[in-house]
Amino acid sequence: MIVLAAHGTRDPQGARVIEELADRVRAETPVPVRVAYADVRQPDVTTMLDAVRGYQAIVVPAFLAAGYHVRTDIPAQIAASGHRNVLLAGPFGPAPELVGVMRDRLEWAGYRAGDAVVLAAAGSSDPRALAEVRVAADALGALLGVSVQVGYVATARPSIADAVARARGCGRRVAVASWLLAPGRFQRKVLEAGADVVADPLGVHPDVVDLVLARYQQAQRQLAVAA
């Protein structure tokens, strides 16, 4: 079983995106797929694992960087469940597939060559997570052939508004690439940052579906080796 563990949002549209992503994964595999949330929404990971105690479960964290929720919160929720047959897969991280999706979303939003580009990320107090965001920004820059600045919606600095203002000082249009998975409060803050072009979050995309399955399959191989 795949337990797709997302952050959680109070925004119904964000929750619908996660459920649609799970539906797309179900369409590609006979493996049962359930959704759980690390925060804000229910069911949390502990509750979901309690409900599927009779199954081998692989928890796939749908997170773009490995911060607190991936390194601490989700493992604690797994431990609290007492589920004896569960493995935590790797998070999405700055996977090349997702950087490609981010580039596509930016171009669909109206990015033009010559625009200053800012990557908008959630932010984290964990420097390892921020380093992964920088990897994503550099990879996007390599695809576009430009230097990409980073702005954060919460916790880290510079804020997305400050990053947009700094980029605008170059006298060019500013395009923001959204390094977020689904709509919600964070994406609304990105829209309010004053950029000329704002891309949608990664959302439901065939490459995101493929990455969920890839993380599941990697975890399955780990189990096979351990056996």
Order of alpha helices (4+ residues) and beta strands (2+ residues): beta-alpha-beta-alpha-beta-alpha-beta-alpha-beta-alpha-beta-alpha-beta-alpha-beta-alpha
